Amino acid sequence: MQSQRGAAAIEFAIVAIPLITLCFAGLECSLALQRFQALQFSVAAAVRYLSLSQPGDSSAMLTAQCLAITGTPNVSLNQCTDAPIVPGAKLFNAEVCDVAQCSHPQQMILADGTHLNLVSVSTRDIEMTDFPEWLDVLVFPNIQYSMVQPSA
């Protein structure tokens, strides 16, 4: 009978490599999910903020963009002062619309003639690029929230 010394170490090495790879892939995916949920929450907060501002208020629109991308409303010199939730995300990844500034209709007219102004905040083309190279790039799906803006 041949010696079995070292067989357990070799079997462990064969099993450990895929197991460790799976663990790291799971951690990276959970990080991506956490960032996506934080991004959803920040877009919802941005549309709530924008719904309380006056239509066409450019500073409120910039603040809502920063809130959608960074999760905080901090703005200085027309720039967001905090780091984005997803590294690499920029202001152009967040679109902010209200009745005064938007390319598509942001007003609803009810049957009784009442006008409702809508505000919406959406993100698009945000990539999570800080994955390890073997996992490539993850592009988050577009997120959009809309709310009714109270009349003055």
C-alpha positions in Angstrom: 0.0 0.0 0.0 1.3 3.4 -1.0 1.8 6.2 1.5 -1.2 8.7 1.9 0.9 11.5 3.4 0.0 14.9 1.9 -3.1 13.6 0.2 -5.4 15.7 2.4 -3.4 18.9 1.7 -3.7 18.4 -2.1 -7.4 17.7 -1.8 -7.8 20.8 0.3 -6.0 22.9 -2.3 -8.2 21.5 -5.1 -11.4 22.4 -3.2 -10.1 25.6 -1.5 -9.3 27.6 -4.7 -12.8 27.5 -6.2 -14.3 28.0 -2.7 -12.3 31.1 -2.1 -13.1 32.4 -5.6 -16.8 31.9 -4.9 -16.5 33.8 -1.5 -14.8 36.8 -3.1 -17.3 36.8 -6.0 -20.1 36.8 -3.4 -18.6 39.7 -1.5 -18.2 41.7 -4.7 -21.8 41.0 -5.7 -23.1 42.0 -2.2 -21.1 45.3 -2.5 -22.7 46.0 -5.8 -26.2 45.3 -4.4 -25.5 47.5 -1.4 -24.4 50.4 -3.7 -27.5 49.9 -6.0 -29.8 50.1 -3.0 -28.0 53.2 -1.7 -28.4 54.7 -5.2 -32.1 53.9 -5.3 -32.6 55.5 -1.8 -30.7 58.6 -2.9 -32.7 59.0 -6.1 -35.9 58.7 -4.0 -34.6 61.3 -1.6 -33.7 63.6 -4.5 -37.2 63.5 -6.0 -38.7 64.2 -2.6 -36.3 67.2 -2.2 -37.2 68.5 -5.7 -40.9 68.1 -5.1 -40.7 70.7 -2.3 -38.8 73.3 -4.4 -40.2 75.9 -6.8 -40.4 75.0 -10.5 -37.3 76.1 -12.4 -35.1 76.6 -9.3 -31.7 75.8 -10.8 -30.0 75.5 -7.4 -32.6 73.0 -6.2 -32.1 71.0 -9.4 -28.3 70.9 -8.9 -28.8 70.0 -5.3 -31.2 67.2 -6.3 -28.6 65.9 -8.8 -25.9 65.8 -6.1 -28.3 64.1 -3.8 -29.0 61.5 -6.4 -25.4 60.8 -7.1 -23.7 61.3 -3.7 -26.5 60.7 -1.3 -25.9 64.1 0.3 -27.2 67.6 -0.8 -23.9 69.3 -0.3 -23.0 71.7 -3.2 -20.3 74.2 -3.5 -19.4 76.3 -6.6 -21.8 74.3 -8.8 -20.1 71.0 -7.8 -21.0 68.2 -5.5 -18.7 68.3 -2.5 -19.0 64.6 -1.5 -17.8 61.4 -3.2 -20.4 59.6 -5.4 -22.0 56.4 -4.0 -20.7 54.5 -7.0 -17.1 55.5 -7.8 -17.0 57.1 -11.3 -20.6 58.4 -11.3 -20.9 62.0 -12.5 -23.6 64.7 -12.5 -24.5 63.9 -16.1 -25.6 60.4 -15.0 -28.5 62.0 -13.1 -31.3 63.7 -15.0 -33.6 66.1 -13.0 -36.9 67.3 -14.5 -39.6 69.6 -13.4 -42.4 71.4 -15.2 -40.1 74.4 -16.1 -37.1 72.5 -17.3 -37.6 69.2 -19.1 -37.7 67.8 -22.6 -40.8 65.7 -22.0 -44.2 66.7 -20.5 -44.1 67.1 -16.7 -47.7 68.3 -16.2 -50.9 66.3 -15.8 -54.4 67.8 -16.2 -57.1 66.2 -14.3 -60.7 65.8 -15.4 -61.8 68.8 -13.3 -59.1 71.0 -14.9 -56.6 70.9 -12.1 -53.0 71.0 -13.2 -50.5 68.8 -11.4 -46.8 69.5 -11.8 -44.6 66.4 -11.8 -40.9 66.2 -10.9 -38.7 63.3 -11.7 -35.1 62.2 -11.0 -33.5 59.4 -12.9 -30.0 57.9 -13.2 -28.6 56.2 -16.2 -25.5 54.5 -17.4 -23.8 54.2 -14.0 -21.1 51.6 -14.1 -19.5 49.9 -11.1 -15.9 49.8 -12.4 -14.1 48.9 -9.2 -14.7 45.2 -9.6 -11.6 43.0 -10.0 -10.7 42.7 -13.7 -11.9 39.1 -14.0 -15.4 40.2 -13.0 -15.5 43.0 -15.7 -17.9 45.9 -15.4 -21.4 46.0 -13.9 -23.8 48.6 -15.4 -26.6 49.4 -13.0 -30.1 49.5 -14.5 -31.7 53.0 -14.9 -33.6 54.2 -11.8 -36.4 56.7 -12.0 -38.7 58.2 -9.4 -41.5 60.8 -10.0 -43.7 62.8 -7.6 -46.3 65.4 -7.8 -45.1 68.9 -6.9 -47.5 70.7 -4.6 -49.1 73.9 -6.1 -48.0 77.2 -4.7 
